[in-house]
Amino acid sequence: YGKSSGEVEQLVLVGTSDNELLLMNLSTKEASILHQAHSHGDVSSLSAHPFKQLFATAGSDQSVRVWGADERACFAIGMPQIDDPEKQRLTVVEWAPKVLLEHHIAAGLSDGSVSIMVYNEGKAVLAAMNVDVPEAERLTRPRGAVTALRFSPDSLWLAVGYTCGHIDVL
C-alpha cells in the first residue's frame, strides 16, 4: 500500500517473464514500467544510432530492441525470422548510417543469415525483412556465424563478415 494526496493507493510490484518490472496501481488501474531488459540470457551486440540518441541491442532471447538513451526505456521490439530457435541465435546488430525512408538495423545470426529490421519512430514493433547471399554462392561454401556487419556510408550496401573468414557485400 502507498499513500498519495492523502488517499490510500493499492500498489503491486510485478516481475514478468520478459524481465520487466511493473508498478501497478490497483486504485487507478494504471501500470508503469520501472525496468526493461532482454527476457533471458545475454546481450550479444549493441549498436548506437549514427545521429539519434538511440541504441539497438540483440539478445539471446532472439529479439532486437531499440532503446532511448535519454528515456532509458525500450521503444520497440522485433523478432527476425528464425527457423530453429534451438540452433540459431542473434550475434550482431548494426544501424544503417543514413535514413532512407525508415531507420534500418541489420541483424546477423549464428547460421549465417541476415535480417534487416525496420524501425519507424512511434511504433513499438520492428518489422523484419530477411536478406541472403545469392543461391550459387551460398551453396559453394559454408559461411558460419555472422560476426560483423557494416553499412556503406550511403546505406545502400551491407558488408557481412563470417566466422569462416569470408566477407559478403549485399
C-alpha positions as CSV (number, residue, x, y, z in Angstrom):
1,Y,0.0,0.0,0.0
2,G,1.1,3.5,-0.7
3,K,-0.3,6.9,0.1
4,S,-0.8,9.7,-2.5
5,S,-2.5,13.1,-1.9
6,G,-4.0,11.8,1.4
7,E,-5.7,8.8,-0.3
8,V,-4.6,5.2,0.2
9,E,-3.5,3.5,-3.0
10,Q,-3.1,-0.2,-3.6
11,L,0.3,-0.7,-5.4
12,V,1.5,-4.0,-6.7
13,L,5.0,-4.7,-8.0
14,V,5.1,-7.3,-10.8
15,G,8.1,-9.1,-12.3
16,T,7.4,-10.6,-15.8
17,S,8.9,-13.4,-17.7
18,D,10.2,-10.8,-20.2
19,N,12.5,-9.4,-17.5
20,E,10.3,-6.3,-16.9
21,L,9.4,-4.8,-13.6
22,L,6.0,-3.1,-13.5
23,L,4.4,-1.0,-10.8
24,M,0.6,-1.4,-10.9
25,N,-1.8,0.9,-9.2
26,L,-5.0,-1.0,-8.4
27,S,-6.8,2.1,-7.4
28,T,-6.3,3.9,-10.7
29,K,-5.9,0.8,-12.9
30,E,-2.6,2.2,-14.3
31,A,0.7,0.5,-14.8
32,S,4.2,1.9,-15.3
33,I,7.3,0.1,-16.4
34,L,10.2,0.5,-13.9
35,H,12.7,-1.7,-15.7
36,Q,13.0,-3.5,-19.1
37,A,15.6,-5.9,-20.4
38,H,16.0,-8.8,-22.8
39,S,13.9,-11.6,-21.4
40,H,16.7,-14.2,-20.7
41,G,20.3,-14.8,-21.4
42,D,22.9,-12.3,-22.6
43,V,23.0,-9.2,-24.8
44,S,25.2,-10.3,-27.7
45,S,25.5,-7.0,-29.5
46,L,24.9,-3.3,-29.1
47,S,24.9,-0.5,-31.7
48,A,24.5,3.2,-31.4
49,H,22.3,5.1,-33.9
50,P,24.5,7.3,-36.0
51,F,22.8,10.6,-35.1
52,K,19.9,10.0,-32.7
53,Q,20.0,9.1,-29.0
54,L,19.0,5.5,-29.7
55,F,20.7,2.1,-29.3
56,A,19.8,-1.2,-30.8
57,T,20.6,-4.5,-29.0
58,A,20.5,-8.2,-29.9
59,G,19.9,-10.7,-27.2
60,S,19.8,-14.5,-26.7
61,D,16.0,-14.2,-26.3
62,Q,16.0,-13.8,-30.2
63,S,14.9,-10.2,-30.1
64,V,16.2,-6.9,-31.4
65,R,15.3,-4.0,-29.3
66,V,15.6,-0.2,-29.8
67,W,16.3,1.8,-26.6
68,G,16.0,5.6,-26.0
69,A,19.2,6.9,-24.3
70,D,17.5,9.9,-22.6
71,E,14.4,7.9,-21.6
72,R,16.4,4.8,-20.6
73,A,13.5,2.7,-22.0
74,C,12.7,0.3,-24.7
75,F,10.9,1.9,-27.6
76,A,10.5,-1.1,-30.0
77,I,11.0,-4.9,-30.1
78,G,11.3,-7.1,-33.2
79,M,12.0,-10.7,-33.9
80,P,13.9,-11.7,-37.0
81,Q,12.6,-14.8,-38.8
82,I,14.4,-17.7,-37.1
83,D,13.7,-21.2,-38.4
84,D,15.2,-23.1,-35.5
85,P,15.5,-21.2,-32.2
86,E,17.4,-24.0,-30.6
87,K,20.2,-23.7,-33.1
88,Q,20.1,-20.1,-34.2
89,R,20.8,-17.0,-32.2
90,L,21.4,-13.3,-32.8
91,T,25.1,-12.5,-32.9
92,V,25.4,-8.8,-34.1
93,V,23.3,-5.7,-34.9
94,E,24.2,-2.5,-36.8
95,W,22.3,0.7,-37.6
96,A,22.3,2.0,-41.2
97,P,24.1,5.4,-41.1
98,K,21.6,7.1,-43.5
99,V,17.8,7.0,-43.1
100,L,16.3,6.2,-46.5
101,L,12.6,6.0,-45.8
102,E,12.8,4.4,-42.4
103,H,15.6,3.6,-39.9
104,H,17.2,0.2,-40.8
105,I,19.0,-2.2,-38.4
106,A,20.9,-5.2,-39.8
107,A,20.8,-8.3,-37.6
108,G,23.2,-11.2,-38.1
109,L,22.5,-14.7,-36.9
110,S,24.6,-17.7,-35.9
111,D,23.6,-19.7,-39.0
112,G,25.0,-17.0,-41.4
113,S,21.7,-15.4,-42.2
114,V,21.0,-11.7,-42.1
115,S,17.7,-9.8,-41.4
116,I,17.0,-6.1,-41.9
117,M,14.8,-4.7,-39.1
118,V,12.8,-1.6,-39.9
119,Y,12.3,0.9,-37.2
120,N,9.6,3.6,-37.5
121,E,9.5,6.1,-34.8
122,G,6.4,5.9,-32.7
123,K,5.8,2.2,-33.5
124,A,6.6,-0.4,-30.9
125,V,7.3,-3.3,-33.3
126,L,10.3,-3.7,-35.6
127,A,9.4,-5.2,-39.0
128,A,11.8,-7.9,-40.3
129,M,13.0,-8.4,-43.9
130,N,15.3,-11.3,-44.5
131,V,18.2,-11.0,-47.0
132,D,20.6,-13.6,-48.2
133,V,23.6,-14.0,-50.4
134,P,23.0,-15.3,-54.0
135,E,21.9,-19.0,-54.1
136,A,25.0,-20.1,-56.1
137,E,27.4,-18.6,-53.6
138,R,25.5,-19.9,-50.6
139,L,25.8,-23.5,-51.9
140,T,29.5,-23.4,-52.7
141,R,30.9,-22.6,-49.3
142,P,30.0,-22.7,-45.6
143,R,29.6,-19.3,-44.0
144,G,29.4,-19.9,-40.3
145,A,28.0,-17.3,-37.9
146,V,27.8,-13.6,-38.8
147,T,30.4,-11.8,-36.7
148,A,30.5,-8.3,-38.2
149,L,28.1,-6.0,-40.1
150,R,28.8,-2.6,-41.6
151,F,26.7,-0.5,-43.9
152,S,28.3,1.7,-46.6
153,P,28.1,5.5,-45.9
154,D,25.1,5.8,-48.2
155,S,23.4,2.8,-46.6
156,L,22.9,1.0,-49.9
157,W,25.4,-1.8,-49.3
158,L,25.9,-4.1,-46.3
159,A,29.2,-5.9,-45.7
160,V,28.8,-9.1,-43.7
161,G,31.7,-10.9,-42.0
162,Y,31.6,-14.6,-41.0
163,T,33.4,-16.9,-38.6
164,C,34.8,-18.7,-41.7
165,G,36.8,-15.6,-42.7
166,H,34.7,-14.7,-45.7
167,I,33.0,-11.4,-46.4
168,D,29.9,-10.8,-48.5
169,V,28.7,-7.4,-49.8
170,L,24.9,-7.4,-50.1
